[in-house]
């Protein structure tokens, strides 16, 4: 691109995440002066992921916005949003 030209692009990503081997164990912890407690590991083994990103700018300035989603336990979805700004000197 030319130094004073503007540009824009859209990006789409998707996939499937799966744990192929191993497992997570429980963690037993205790705060000073308190009782011990257990943090149980998730039983998740797989799930869909996807995202959409829009990026644009000039030679010295660019902005981006992204929305992503990931399938979680018990048929719930985790959503993420990210905005970024890049300035070149």
Secondary structure, DSSP 8 states (H G I E B T S, - for coil): --TT--EEEEEEEEEEEE--S-----EEEE-TTS-EEEE------EEEEEEEEEEEE-SSEEEEEEEEEEE-GGG-EEEEEEEEEEE--
